[in-house]
């Protein structure tokens, strides 16, 4: 990193650019972007906390369990699959719980690993990307992203069954 920073400064001096002034200008633009996306991110963090503390996640998991059982989806992974599109850190905490309870080389551990690597924090990414460019109408983005997350969840089970069991 120090070499990279030195290279930028040297390049700026060669081009006769006021490097520090450009840095300040970029920092101001970054702060403006932060102010643009902060309300979306704060709302999302509040919603995740509300879902966790209210017990809504447990109720949703109970409702989804029969379908998950039919699809051969491990019970331990259902909360993670539901939380992954909403919260990366929350789903990572659930991933660690799966590892501690079942082991990383168990069927649930492997499914959780594939799911973590093949799905996205859909709501966070949508709030961040669209919020940063001030787009209010996301059209089909959310539906397509949720379909991709559902596909990742189902195919994580299929993939682990095909390659490991």
Phi and psi in radians as a Rosetta constraint file:
Dihedral C 1 N 2 CA 2 C 2 CIRCULARHARMONIC -1.068 0.35
Dihedral N 2 CA 2 C 2 N 3 CIRCULARHARMONIC -0.646 0.35
Dihedral C 2 N 3 CA 3 C 3 CIRCULARHARMONIC -1.145 0.35
Dihedral N 3 CA 3 C 3 N 4 CIRCULARHARMONIC -0.683 0.35
Dihedral C 3 N 4 CA 4 C 4 CIRCULARHARMONIC -1.121 0.35
Dihedral N 4 CA 4 C 4 N 5 CIRCULARHARMONIC -0.788 0.35
Dihedral C 4 N 5 CA 5 C 5 CIRCULARHARMONIC -1.100 0.35
Dihedral N 5 CA 5 C 5 N 6 CIRCULARHARMONIC -0.725 0.35
Dihedral C 5 N 6 CA 6 C 6 CIRCULARHARMONIC -1.115 0.35
Dihedral N 6 CA 6 C 6 N 7 CIRCULARHARMONIC -0.695 0.35
Dihedral C 6 N 7 CA 7 C 7 CIRCULARHARMONIC -1.101 0.35
Dihedral N 7 CA 7 C 7 N 8 CIRCULARHARMONIC -0.706 0.35
Dihedral C 7 N 8 CA 8 C 8 CIRCULARHARMONIC -1.112 0.35
Dihedral N 8 CA 8 C 8 N 9 CIRCULARHARMONIC -0.772 0.35
Dihedral C 8 N 9 CA 9 C 9 CIRCULARHARMONIC -1.121 0.35
Dihedral N 9 CA 9 C 9 N 10 CIRCULARHARMONIC -0.781 0.35
Dihedral C 9 N 10 CA 10 C 10 CIRCULARHARMONIC -1.099 0.35
Dihedral N 10 CA 10 C 10 N 11 CIRCULARHARMONIC -0.777 0.35
Dihedral C 10 N 11 CA 11 C 11 CIRCULARHARMONIC -1.057 0.35
Dihedral N 11 CA 11 C 11 N 12 CIRCULARHARMONIC -0.730 0.35
Dihedral C 11 N 12 CA 12 C 12 CIRCULARHARMONIC -1.113 0.35
Dihedral N 12 CA 12 C 12 N 13 CIRCULARHARMONIC -0.693 0.35
Dihedral C 12 N 13 CA 13 C 13 CIRCULARHARMONIC -1.175 0.35
Dihedral N 13 CA 13 C 13 N 14 CIRCULARHARMONIC -0.691 0.35
Dihedral C 13 N 14 CA 14 C 14 CIRCULARHARMONIC -1.097 0.35
Dihedral N 14 CA 14 C 14 N 15 CIRCULARHARMONIC -0.712 0.35
Dihedral C 14 N 15 CA 15 C 15 CIRCULARHARMONIC -1.410 0.35
Dihedral N 15 CA 15 C 15 N 16 CIRCULARHARMONIC -0.006 0.35
Dihedral C 15 N 16 CA 16 C 16 CIRCULARHARMONIC 1.018 0.35
Dihedral N 16 CA 16 C 16 N 17 CIRCULARHARMONIC 0.855 0.35
Dihedral C 16 N 17 CA 17 C 17 CIRCULARHARMONIC -1.894 0.35
Dihedral N 17 CA 17 C 17 N 18 CIRCULARHARMONIC 2.464 0.35
Dihedral C 17 N 18 CA 18 C 18 CIRCULARHARMONIC -1.330 0.35
Dihedral N 18 CA 18 C 18 N 19 CIRCULARHARMONIC 1.591 0.35
Dihedral C 18 N 19 CA 19 C 19 CIRCULARHARMONIC -1.029 0.35
Dihedral N 19 CA 19 C 19 N 20 CIRCULARHARMONIC -0.835 0.35
Dihedral C 19 N 20 CA 20 C 20 CIRCULARHARMONIC -1.135 0.35
Dihedral N 20 CA 20 C 20 N 21 CIRCULARHARMONIC -0.684 0.35
Dihedral C 20 N 21 CA 21 C 21 CIRCULARHARMONIC -1.095 0.35
Dihedral N 21 CA 21 C 21 N 22 CIRCULARHARMONIC -0.700 0.35
Dihedral C 21 N 22 CA 22 C 22 CIRCULARHARMONIC -1.166 0.35
Dihedral N 22 CA 22 C 22 N 23 CIRCULARHARMONIC -0.633 0.35
Dihedral C 22 N 23 CA 23 C 23 CIRCULARHARMONIC -1.091 0.35
Dihedral N 23 CA 23 C 23 N 24 CIRCULARHARMONIC -0.801 0.35
Dihedral C 23 N 24 CA 24 C 24 CIRCULARHARMONIC -1.091 0.35
Dihedral N 24 CA 24 C 24 N 25 CIRCULARHARMONIC -0.732 0.35
Dihedral C 24 N 25 CA 25 C 25 CIRCULARHARMONIC -1.062 0.35
Dihedral N 25 CA 25 C 25 N 26 CIRCULARHARMONIC -0.777 0.35
Dihedral C 25 N 26 CA 26 C 26 CIRCULARHARMONIC -1.141 0.35
Dihedral N 26 CA 26 C 26 N 27 CIRCULARHARMONIC -0.675 0.35
Dihedral C 26 N 27 CA 27 C 27 CIRCULARHARMONIC -1.114 0.35
Dihedral N 27 CA 27 C 27 N 28 CIRCULARHARMONIC -0.686 0.35
Dihedral C 27 N 28 CA 28 C 28 CIRCULARHARMONIC -1.123 0.35
Dihedral N 28 CA 28 C 28 N 29 CIRCULARHARMONIC -0.722 0.35
Dihedral C 28 N 29 CA 29 C 29 CIRCULARHARMONIC -1.128 0.35
Dihedral N 29 CA 29 C 29 N 30 CIRCULARHARMONIC -0.694 0.35
Dihedral C 29 N 30 CA 30 C 30 CIRCULARHARMONIC -1.108 0.35
Dihedral N 30 CA 30 C 30 N 31 CIRCULARHARMONIC -0.700 0.35
Dihedral C 30 N 31 CA 31 C 31 CIRCULARHARMONIC -1.137 0.35
Dihedral N 31 CA 31 C 31 N 32 CIRCULARHARMONIC -0.662 0.35
Dihedral C 31 N 32 CA 32 C 32 CIRCULARHARMONIC -1.091 0.35
Dihedral N 32 CA 32 C 32 N 33 CIRCULARHARMONIC -0.717 0.35
Dihedral C 32 N 33 CA 33 C 33 CIRCULARHARMONIC -1.113 0.35
Dihedral N 33 CA 33 C 33 N 34 CIRCULARHARMONIC -0.723 0.35
Dihedral C 33 N 34 CA 34 C 34 CIRCULARHARMONIC -1.019 0.35
Dihedral N 34 CA 34 C 34 N 35 CIRCULARHARMONIC -0.781 0.35
Dihedral C 34 N 35 CA 35 C 35 CIRCULARHARMONIC -1.131 0.35
Dihedral N 35 CA 35 C 35 N 36 CIRCULARHARMONIC -0.517 0.35
Dihedral C 35 N 36 CA 36 C 36 CIRCULARHARMONIC -1.256 0.35
Dihedral N 36 CA 36 C 36 N 37 CIRCULARHARMONIC -0.728 0.35
Dihedral C 36 N 37 CA 37 C 37 CIRCULARHARMONIC -1.627 0.35
Dihedral N 37 CA 37 C 37 N 38 CIRCULARHARMONIC -0.260 0.35
Dihedral C 37 N 38 CA 38 C 38 CIRCULARHARMONIC -0.984 0.35
Dihedral N 38 CA 38 C 38 N 39 CIRCULARHARMONIC -0.772 0.35
Dihedral C 38 N 39 CA 39 C 39 CIRCULARHARMONIC -1.054 0.35
Dihedral N 39 CA 39 C 39 N 40 CIRCULARHARMONIC -0.692 0.35
Dihedral C 39 N 40 CA 40 C 40 CIRCULARHARMONIC -1.117 0.35
Dihedral N 40 CA 40 C 40 N 41 CIRCULARHARMONIC -0.784 0.35
Dihedral C 40 N 41 CA 41 C 41 CIRCULARHARMONIC -1.165 0.35
Dihedral N 41 CA 41 C 41 N 42 CIRCULARHARMONIC -0.753 0.35
Dihedral C 41 N 42 CA 42 C 42 CIRCULARHARMONIC -1.085 0.35
Dihedral N 42 CA 42 C 42 N 43 CIRCULARHARMONIC -0.717 0.35
Dihedral C 42 N 43 CA 43 C 43 CIRCULARHARMONIC -1.087 0.35
Dihedral N 43 CA 43 C 43 N 44 CIRCULARHARMONIC -0.710 0.35
Dihedral C 43 N 44 CA 44 C 44 CIRCULARHARMONIC -1.162 0.35
Dihedral N 44 CA 44 C 44 N 45 CIRCULARHARMONIC -0.763 0.35
Dihedral C 44 N 45 CA 45 C 45 CIRCULARHARMONIC -1.088 0.35
Dihedral N 45 CA 45 C 45 N 46 CIRCULARHARMONIC -0.728 0.35
Dihedral C 45 N 46 CA 46 C 46 CIRCULARHARMONIC -1.081 0.35
Dihedral N 46 CA 46 C 46 N 47 CIRCULARHARMONIC -0.773 0.35
Dihedral C 46 N 47 CA 47 C 47 CIRCULARHARMONIC -1.099 0.35
Dihedral N 47 CA 47 C 47 N 48 CIRCULARHARMONIC -0.730 0.35
Dihedral C 47 N 48 CA 48 C 48 CIRCULARHARMONIC -1.104 0.35
Dihedral N 48 CA 48 C 48 N 49 CIRCULARHARMONIC -0.801 0.35
Dihedral C 48 N 49 CA 49 C 49 CIRCULARHARMONIC -1.064 0.35
Dihedral N 49 CA 49 C 49 N 50 CIRCULARHARMONIC -0.687 0.35
Dihedral C 49 N 50 CA 50 C 50 CIRCULARHARMONIC -1.138 0.35
Dihedral N 50 CA 50 C 50 N 51 CIRCULARHARMONIC -0.772 0.35
Dihedral C 50 N 51 CA 51 C 51 CIRCULARHARMONIC -1.078 0.35
Dihedral N 51 CA 51 C 51 N 52 CIRCULARHARMONIC -0.758 0.35
Dihedral C 51 N 52 CA 52 C 52 CIRCULARHARMONIC -1.156 0.35
Dihedral N 52 CA 52 C 52 N 53 CIRCULARHARMONIC -0.863 0.35
Dihedral C 52 N 53 CA 53 C 53 CIRCULARHARMONIC -1.300 0.35
Dihedral N 53 CA 53 C 53 N 54 CIRCULARHARMONIC -0.424 0.35
Dihedral C 53 N 54 CA 54 C 54 CIRCULARHARMONIC -1.434 0.35
Dihedral N 54 CA 54 C 54 N 55 CIRCULARHARMONIC -0.236 0.35
Dihedral C 54 N 55 CA 55 C 55 CIRCULARHARMONIC 1.495 0.35
Dihedral N 55 CA 55 C 55 N 56 CIRCULARHARMONIC 0.110 0.35
Dihedral C 55 N 56 CA 56 C 56 CIRCULARHARMONIC -1.094 0.35
Dihedral N 56 CA 56 C 56 N 57 CIRCULARHARMONIC -0.585 0.35
Dihedral C 56 N 57 CA 57 C 57 CIRCULARHARMONIC -1.089 0.35
Dihedral N 57 CA 57 C 57 N 58 CIRCULARHARMONIC -0.730 0.35
Dihedral C 57 N 58 CA 58 C 58 CIRCULARHARMONIC -1.128 0.35
Dihedral N 58 CA 58 C 58 N 59 CIRCULARHARMONIC -0.702 0.35
Dihedral C 58 N 59 CA 59 C 59 CIRCULARHARMONIC -1.135 0.35
Dihedral N 59 CA 59 C 59 N 60 CIRCULARHARMONIC -0.775 0.35
Dihedral C 59 N 60 CA 60 C 60 CIRCULARHARMONIC -1.130 0.35
Dihedral N 60 CA 60 C 60 N 61 CIRCULARHARMONIC -0.721 0.35
Dihedral C 60 N 61 CA 61 C 61 CIRCULARHARMONIC -1.065 0.35
Dihedral N 61 CA 61 C 61 N 62 CIRCULARHARMONIC -0.712 0.35
Dihedral C 61 N 62 CA 62 C 62 CIRCULARHARMONIC -1.116 0.35
Dihedral N 62 CA 62 C 62 N 63 CIRCULARHARMONIC -0.663 0.35
Dihedral C 62 N 63 CA 63 C 63 CIRCULARHARMONIC -1.232 0.35
Dihedral N 63 CA 63 C 63 N 64 CIRCULARHARMONIC -0.594 0.35
Dihedral C 63 N 64 CA 64 C 64 CIRCULARHARMONIC -1.472 0.35
Dihedral N 64 CA 64 C 64 N 65 CIRCULARHARMONIC -0.343 0.35
Dihedral C 64 N 65 CA 65 C 65 CIRCULARHARMONIC -0.932 0.35
Dihedral N 65 CA 65 C 65 N 66 CIRCULARHARMONIC -0.779 0.35
Dihedral C 65 N 66 CA 66 C 66 CIRCULARHARMONIC -1.056 0.35
Dihedral N 66 CA 66 C 66 N 67 CIRCULARHARMONIC -0.705 0.35
Dihedral C 66 N 67 CA 67 C 67 CIRCULARHARMONIC -1.183 0.35
Dihedral N 67 CA 67 C 67 N 68 CIRCULARHARMONIC -0.707 0.35
Dihedral C 67 N 68 CA 68 C 68 CIRCULARHARMONIC -1.117 0.35
Dihedral N 68 CA 68 C 68 N 69 CIRCULARHARMONIC -0.726 0.35
Dihedral C 68 N 69 CA 69 C 69 CIRCULARHARMONIC -1.091 0.35
Dihedral N 69 CA 69 C 69 N 70 CIRCULARHARMONIC -0.729 0.35
Dihedral C 69 N 70 CA 70 C 70 CIRCULARHARMONIC -1.078 0.35
Dihedral N 70 CA 70 C 70 N 71 CIRCULARHARMONIC -0.669 0.35
Dihedral C 70 N 71 CA 71 C 71 CIRCULARHARMONIC -1.434 0.35
Dihedral N 71 CA 71 C 71 N 72 CIRCULARHARMONIC -0.051 0.35
Dihedral C 71 N 72 CA 72 C 72 CIRCULARHARMONIC 1.379 0.35
Dihedral N 72 CA 72 C 72 N 73 CIRCULARHARMONIC 0.385 0.35
Dihedral C 72 N 73 CA 73 C 73 CIRCULARHARMONIC -1.451 0.35
Dihedral N 73 CA 73 C 73 N 74 CIRCULARHARMONIC 2.219 0.35
Dihedral C 73 N 74 CA 74 C 74 CIRCULARHARMONIC -1.062 0.35
Dihedral N 74 CA 74 C 74 N 75 CIRCULARHARMONIC 2.421 0.35
Dihedral C 74 N 75 CA 75 C 75 CIRCULARHARMONIC -1.015 0.35
Dihedral N 75 CA 75 C 75 N 76 CIRCULARHARMONIC -0.608 0.35
Dihedral C 75 N 76 CA 76 C 76 CIRCULARHARMONIC -1.158 0.35
Dihedral N 76 CA 76 C 76 N 77 CIRCULARHARMONIC -0.349 0.35
Dihedral C 76 N 77 CA 77 C 77 CIRCULARHARMONIC -1.646 0.35
Dihedral N 77 CA 77 C 77 N 78 CIRCULARHARMONIC -0.319 0.35
Dihedral C 77 N 78 CA 78 C 78 CIRCULARHARMONIC -0.962 0.35
Dihedral N 78 CA 78 C 78 N 79 CIRCULARHARMONIC -0.847 0.35
Dihedral C 78 N 79 CA 79 C 79 CIRCULARHARMONIC -1.057 0.35
Dihedral N 79 CA 79 C 79 N 80 CIRCULARHARMONIC -0.670 0.35
Dihedral C 79 N 80 CA 80 C 80 CIRCULARHARMONIC -1.149 0.35
Dihedral N 80 CA 80 C 80 N 81 CIRCULARHARMONIC -0.730 0.35
Dihedral C 80 N 81 CA 81 C 81 CIRCULARHARMONIC -1.117 0.35
Dihedral N 81 CA 81 C 81 N 82 CIRCULARHARMONIC -0.605 0.35
Dihedral C 81 N 82 CA 82 C 82 CIRCULARHARMONIC -1.342 0.35
Dihedral N 82 CA 82 C 82 N 83 CIRCULARHARMONIC -0.587 0.35
Dihedral C 82 N 83 CA 83 C 83 CIRCULARHARMONIC -1.502 0.35
Dihedral N 83 CA 83 C 83 N 84 CIRCULARHARMONIC -0.418 0.35
Dihedral C 83 N 84 CA 84 C 84 CIRCULARHARMONIC -0.970 0.35
Dihedral N 84 CA 84 C 84 N 85 CIRCULARHARMONIC -0.789 0.35
Dihedral C 84 N 85 CA 85 C 85 CIRCULARHARMONIC -1.149 0.35
Dihedral N 85 CA 85 C 85 N 86 CIRCULARHARMONIC -0.295 0.35
Dihedral C 85 N 86 CA 86 C 86 CIRCULARHARMONIC -1.754 0.35
Dihedral N 86 CA 86 C 86 N 87 CIRCULARHARMONIC -0.736 0.35
Dihedral C 86 N 87 CA 87 C 87 CIRCULARHARMONIC -2.480 0.35
Dihedral N 87 CA 87 C 87 N 88 CIRCULARHARMONIC 2.058 0.35
Dihedral C 87 N 88 CA 88 C 88 CIRCULARHARMONIC -1.208 0.35
Dihedral N 88 CA 88 C 88 N 89 CIRCULARHARMONIC -0.781 0.35
Dihedral C 88 N 89 CA 89 C 89 CIRCULARHARMONIC -1.215 0.35
Dihedral N 89 CA 89 C 89 N 90 CIRCULARHARMONIC -0.657 0.35
Dihedral C 89 N 90 CA 90 C 90 CIRCULARHARMONIC -1.124 0.35
Dihedral N 90 CA 90 C 90 N 91 CIRCULARHARMONIC -0.737 0.35
Dihedral C 90 N 91 CA 91 C 91 CIRCULARHARMONIC -1.240 0.35
Dihedral N 91 CA 91 C 91 N 92 CIRCULARHARMONIC -0.529 0.35
Dihedral C 91 N 92 CA 92 C 92 CIRCULARHARMONIC -1.184 0.35
Dihedral N 92 CA 92 C 92 N 93 CIRCULARHARMONIC -0.659 0.35
Dihedral C 92 N 93 CA 93 C 93 CIRCULARHARMONIC -1.093 0.35
Dihedral N 93 CA 93 C 93 N 94 CIRCULARHARMONIC -0.703 0.35
Dihedral C 93 N 94 CA 94 C 94 CIRCULARHARMONIC -1.200 0.35
Dihedral N 94 CA 94 C 94 N 95 CIRCULARHARMONIC -0.603 0.35
Dihedral C 94 N 95 CA 95 C 95 CIRCULARHARMONIC -1.056 0.35
Dihedral N 95 CA 95 C 95 N 96 CIRCULARHARMONIC -0.772 0.35
Dihedral C 95 N 96 CA 96 C 96 CIRCULARHARMONIC -1.117 0.35
Dihedral N 96 CA 96 C 96 N 97 CIRCULARHARMONIC -0.674 0.35
Dihedral C 96 N 97 CA 97 C 97 CIRCULARHARMONIC -1.089 0.35
Dihedral N 97 CA 97 C 97 N 98 CIRCULARHARMONIC -0.703 0.35
Dihedral C 97 N 98 CA 98 C 98 CIRCULARHARMONIC -1.102 0.35
Dihedral N 98 CA 98 C 98 N 99 CIRCULARHARMONIC -0.751 0.35
Dihedral C 98 N 99 CA 99 C 99 CIRCULARHARMONIC -1.091 0.35
Dihedral N 99 CA 99 C 99 N 100 CIRCULARHARMONIC -0.760 0.35
Dihedral C 99 N 100 CA 100 C 100 CIRCULARHARMONIC -1.198 0.35
Dihedral N 100 CA 100 C 100 N 101 CIRCULARHARMONIC -0.632 0.35
Dihedral C 100 N 101 CA 101 C 101 CIRCULARHARMONIC -1.442 0.35
Dihedral N 101 CA 101 C 101 N 102 CIRCULARHARMONIC -0.545 0.35
Dihedral C 101 N 102 CA 102 C 102 CIRCULARHARMONIC -2.142 0.35
Dihedral N 102 CA 102 C 102 N 103 CIRCULARHARMONIC -0.334 0.35
Dihedral C 102 N 103 CA 103 C 103 CIRCULARHARMONIC 1.628 0.35
Dihedral N 103 CA 103 C 103 N 104 CIRCULARHARMONIC 2.572 0.35
Dihedral C 103 N 104 CA 104 C 104 CIRCULARHARMONIC -1.221 0.35
Dihedral N 104 CA 104 C 104 N 105 CIRCULARHARMONIC -0.400 0.35
Dihedral C 104 N 105 CA 105 C 105 CIRCULARHARMONIC -1.648 0.35
Dihedral N 105 CA 105 C 105 N 106 CIRCULARHARMONIC 0.077 0.35
Dihedral C 105 N 106 CA 106 C 106 CIRCULARHARMONIC -1.368 0.35
Dihedral N 106 CA 106 C 106 N 107 CIRCULARHARMONIC 2.931 0.35
Dihedral C 106 N 107 CA 107 C 107 CIRCULARHARMONIC -1.026 0.35
Dihedral N 107 CA 107 C 107 N 108 CIRCULARHARMONIC -0.874 0.35
Dihedral C 107 N 108 CA 108 C 108 CIRCULARHARMONIC -1.078 0.35
Dihedral N 108 CA 108 C 108 N 109 CIRCULARHARMONIC -0.656 0.35
Dihedral C 108 N 109 CA 109 C 109 CIRCULARHARMONIC -1.109 0.35
Dihedral N 109 CA 109 C 109 N 110 CIRCULARHARMONIC -0.736 0.35
Dihedral C 109 N 110 CA 110 C 110 CIRCULARHARMONIC -1.227 0.35
Dihedral N 110 CA 110 C 110 N 111 CIRCULARHARMONIC -0.717 0.35
Dihedral C 110 N 111 CA 111 C 111 CIRCULARHARMONIC -1.077 0.35
Dihedral N 111 CA 111 C 111 N 112 CIRCULARHARMONIC -0.759 0.35
Dihedral C 111 N 112 CA 112 C 112 CIRCULARHARMONIC -1.081 0.35
Dihedral N 112 CA 112 C 112 N 113 CIRCULARHARMONIC -0.687 0.35
Dihedral C 112 N 113 CA 113 C 113 CIRCULARHARMONIC -1.133 0.35
Dihedral N 113 CA 113 C 113 N 114 CIRCULARHARMONIC -0.793 0.35
Dihedral C 113 N 114 CA 114 C 114 CIRCULARHARMONIC -1.132 0.35
Dihedral N 114 CA 114 C 114 N 115 CIRCULARHARMONIC -0.726 0.35
Dihedral C 114 N 115 CA 115 C 115 CIRCULARHARMONIC -1.080 0.35
Dihedral N 115 CA 115 C 115 N 116 CIRCULARHARMONIC -0.771 0.35
Dihedral C 115 N 116 CA 116 C 116 CIRCULARHARMONIC -1.096 0.35
Dihedral N 116 CA 116 C 116 N 117 CIRCULARHARMONIC -0.617 0.35
Dihedral C 116 N 117 CA 117 C 117 CIRCULARHARMONIC -1.466 0.35
Dihedral N 117 CA 117 C 117 N 118 CIRCULARHARMONIC -0.261 0.35
Dihedral C 117 N 118 CA 118 C 118 CIRCULARHARMONIC -2.018 0.35
Dihedral N 118 CA 118 C 118 N 119 CIRCULARHARMONIC 0.096 0.35
Dihedral C 118 N 119 CA 119 C 119 CIRCULARHARMONIC -2.146 0.35
Dihedral N 119 CA 119 C 119 N 120 CIRCULARHARMONIC 2.972 0.35
Dihedral C 119 N 120 CA 120 C 120 CIRCULARHARMONIC -2.215 0.35
Dihedral N 120 CA 120 C 120 N 121 CIRCULARHARMONIC 2.723 0.35
Dihedral C 120 N 121 CA 121 C 121 CIRCULARHARMONIC -1.424 0.35
Dihedral N 121 CA 121 C 121 N 122 CIRCULARHARMONIC 1.386 0.35
Dihedral C 121 N 122 CA 122 C 122 CIRCULARHARMONIC -0.966 0.35
Dihedral N 122 CA 122 C 122 N 123 CIRCULARHARMONIC -0.898 0.35
Dihedral C 122 N 123 CA 123 C 123 CIRCULARHARMONIC -1.192 0.35
Dihedral N 123 CA 123 C 123 N 124 CIRCULARHARMONIC -0.673 0.35
Dihedral C 123 N 124 CA 124 C 124 CIRCULARHARMONIC -1.122 0.35
Dihedral N 124 CA 124 C 124 N 125 CIRCULARHARMONIC -0.843 0.35
Dihedral C 124 N 125 CA 125 C 125 CIRCULARHARMONIC -1.095 0.35
Dihedral N 125 CA 125 C 125 N 126 CIRCULARHARMONIC -0.729 0.35
Dihedral C 125 N 126 CA 126 C 126 CIRCULARHARMONIC -1.116 0.35
Dihedral N 126 CA 126 C 126 N 127 CIRCULARHARMONIC -0.803 0.35
Dihedral C 126 N 127 CA 127 C 127 CIRCULARHARMONIC -1.091 0.35
Dihedral N 127 CA 127 C 127 N 128 CIRCULARHARMONIC -0.721 0.35
Dihedral C 127 N 128 CA 128 C 128 CIRCULARHARMONIC -1.219 0.35
Dihedral N 128 CA 128 C 128 N 129 CIRCULARHARMONIC -0.919 0.35
Dihedral C 128 N 129 CA 129 C 129 CIRCULARHARMONIC -1.224 0.35
Dihedral N 129 CA 129 C 129 N 130 CIRCULARHARMONIC -0.843 0.35
Dihedral C 129 N 130 CA 130 C 130 CIRCULARHARMONIC -1.261 0.35
Dihedral N 130 CA 130 C 130 N 131 CIRCULARHARMONIC -0.594 0.35
Dihedral C 130 N 131 CA 131 C 131 CIRCULARHARMONIC -1.153 0.35
Dihedral N 131 CA 131 C 131 N 132 CIRCULARHARMONIC -0.614 0.35
Dihedral C 131 N 132 CA 132 C 132 CIRCULARHARMONIC -1.206 0.35
Dihedral N 132 CA 132 C 132 N 133 CIRCULARHARMONIC -0.427 0.35
Dihedral C 132 N 133 CA 133 C 133 CIRCULARHARMONIC -1.910 0.35
Dihedral N 133 CA 133 C 133 N 134 CIRCULARHARMONIC 0.189 0.35
Dihedral C 133 N 134 CA 134 C 134 CIRCULARHARMONIC 1.058 0.35
Dihedral N 134 CA 134 C 134 N 135 CIRCULARHARMONIC 0.687 0.35
Dihedral C 134 N 135 CA 135 C 135 CIRCULARHARMONIC -1.621 0.35
Dihedral N 135 CA 135 C 135 N 136 CIRCULARHARMONIC 2.209 0.35
Dihedral C 135 N 136 CA 136 C 136 CIRCULARHARMONIC -1.730 0.35
Dihedral N 136 CA 136 C 136 N 137 CIRCULARHARMONIC -0.545 0.35
Dihedral C 136 N 137 CA 137 C 137 CIRCULARHARMONIC -1.699 0.35
Dihedral N 137 CA 137 C 137 N 138 CIRCULARHARMONIC 1.813 0.35
Dihedral C 137 N 138 CA 138 C 138 CIRCULARHARMONIC -1.582 0.35
Dihedral N 138 CA 138 C 138 N 139 CIRCULARHARMONIC -0.018 0.35
Dihedral C 138 N 139 CA 139 C 139 CIRCULARHARMONIC 0.850 0.35
Dihedral N 139 CA 139 C 139 N 140 CIRCULARHARMONIC -2.024 0.35
Dihedral C 139 N 140 CA 140 C 140 CIRCULARHARMONIC -1.654 0.35
Dihedral N 140 CA 140 C 140 N 141 CIRCULARHARMONIC 0.048 0.35
Dihedral C 140 N 141 CA 141 C 141 CIRCULARHARMONIC -1.045 0.35
Dihedral N 141 CA 141 C 141 N 142 CIRCULARHARMONIC -0.869 0.35
Dihedral C 141 N 142 CA 142 C 142 CIRCULARHARMONIC -1.144 0.35
Dihedral N 142 CA 142 C 142 N 143 CIRCULARHARMONIC -0.744 0.35
Dihedral C 142 N 143 CA 143 C 143 CIRCULARHARMONIC -1.101 0.35
Dihedral N 143 CA 143 C 143 N 144 CIRCULARHARMONIC -0.752 0.35
Dihedral C 143 N 144 CA 144 C 144 CIRCULARHARMONIC -1.154 0.35
Dihedral N 144 CA 144 C 144 N 145 CIRCULARHARMONIC -0.698 0.35
Dihedral C 144 N 145 CA 145 C 145 CIRCULARHARMONIC -1.185 0.35
Dihedral N 145 CA 145 C 145 N 146 CIRCULARHARMONIC -0.690 0.35
Dihedral C 145 N 146 CA 146 C 146 CIRCULARHARMONIC -1.178 0.35
Dihedral N 146 CA 146 C 146 N 147 CIRCULARHARMONIC -0.662 0.35
Dihedral C 146 N 147 CA 147 C 147 CIRCULARHARMONIC -1.085 0.35
Dihedral N 147 CA 147 C 147 N 148 CIRCULARHARMONIC -0.682 0.35
Dihedral C 147 N 148 CA 148 C 148 CIRCULARHARMONIC -1.148 0.35
Dihedral N 148 CA 148 C 148 N 149 CIRCULARHARMONIC -0.685 0.35
Dihedral C 148 N 149 CA 149 C 149 CIRCULARHARMONIC -1.154 0.35
Dihedral N 149 CA 149 C 149 N 150 CIRCULARHARMONIC -0.705 0.35
Dihedral C 149 N 150 CA 150 C 150 CIRCULARHARMONIC -1.116 0.35
Dihedral N 150 CA 150 C 150 N 151 CIRCULARHARMONIC -0.747 0.35
Dihedral C 150 N 151 CA 151 C 151 CIRCULARHARMONIC -1.069 0.35
Dihedral N 151 CA 151 C 151 N 152 CIRCULARHARMONIC -0.753 0.35
Dihedral C 151 N 152 CA 152 C 152 CIRCULARHARMONIC -1.070 0.35
Dihedral N 152 CA 152 C 152 N 153 CIRCULARHARMONIC -0.710 0.35
Dihedral C 152 N 153 CA 153 C 153 CIRCULARHARMONIC -1.122 0.35
Dihedral N 153 CA 153 C 153 N 154 CIRCULARHARMONIC -0.819 0.35
Dihedral C 153 N 154 CA 154 C 154 CIRCULARHARMONIC -1.171 0.35
Dihedral N 154 CA 154 C 154 N 155 CIRCULARHARMONIC -0.791 0.35
Dihedral C 154 N 155 CA 155 C 155 CIRCULARHARMONIC -1.266 0.35
Dihedral N 155 CA 155 C 155 N 156 CIRCULARHARMONIC -0.343 0.35
Dihedral C 155 N 156 CA 156 C 156 CIRCULARHARMONIC -1.141 0.35
Dihedral N 156 CA 156 C 156 N 157 CIRCULARHARMONIC -0.681 0.35
Dihedral C 156 N 157 CA 157 C 157 CIRCULARHARMONIC -1.172 0.35
Dihedral N 157 CA 157 C 157 N 158 CIRCULARHARMONIC -0.813 0.35
Dihedral C 157 N 158 CA 158 C 158 CIRCULARHARMONIC -1.068 0.35
Dihedral N 158 CA 158 C 158 N 159 CIRCULARHARMONIC -0.781 0.35
Dihedral C 158 N 159 CA 159 C 159 CIRCULARHARMONIC -1.098 0.35
Dihedral N 159 CA 159 C 159 N 160 CIRCULARHARMONIC -0.802 0.35
Dihedral C 159 N 160 CA 160 C 160 CIRCULARHARMONIC -1.125 0.35
Dihedral N 160 CA 160 C 160 N 161 CIRCULARHARMONIC -0.695 0.35
Dihedral C 160 N 161 CA 161 C 161 CIRCULARHARMONIC -1.093 0.35
Dihedral N 161 CA 161 C 161 N 162 CIRCULARHARMONIC -0.734 0.35
Dihedral C 161 N 162 CA 162 C 162 CIRCULARHARMONIC -1.168 0.35
Dihedral N 162 CA 162 C 162 N 163 CIRCULARHARMONIC -0.750 0.35
Dihedral C 162 N 163 CA 163 C 163 CIRCULARHARMONIC -1.645 0.35
Dihedral N 163 CA 163 C 163 N 164 CIRCULARHARMONIC -0.361 0.35
Dihedral C 163 N 164 CA 164 C 164 CIRCULARHARMONIC -2.142 0.35
Dihedral N 164 CA 164 C 164 N 165 CIRCULARHARMONIC -0.288 0.35
